[in-house]
């Protein structure tokens, strides 16, 4: 079944290629200064012009992407800095109001650190020499 699918797809592409080759004069037609250009030369020129337009569009998209990356990175740094300054300002404004809340937190912190110091003061057992 897999071989049949490969052969069928190859056949369909071959038929499409033949259709394009025989009908190139019909759909590859354009005007240059009002004069119609068609036939094999028209098909060749149309492919060249379309390919050139795609190359130019790709270059333009790369340049615009690079410029936007630089601009947005700069704006992002400024925004993060502004948010940091605002956070510090809010913390400074709220610190007198948070003092009653910080007293119990400081007491719990002191008790927890005191319990930790007791565990740290236990002497270590000396290492046994290897026999």
PyMOL commands that set and color helices and strands:
alter all, ss='L'
color gray80, all
select helices_A, chain A and resi 2-22+24-27+39-120
alter helices_A, ss='H'
color red, helices_A
select strands_A, chain A and resi 30-32+35-37
alter strands_A, ss='S'
color yellow, strands_A
deselect
rebuild
show_as cartoon
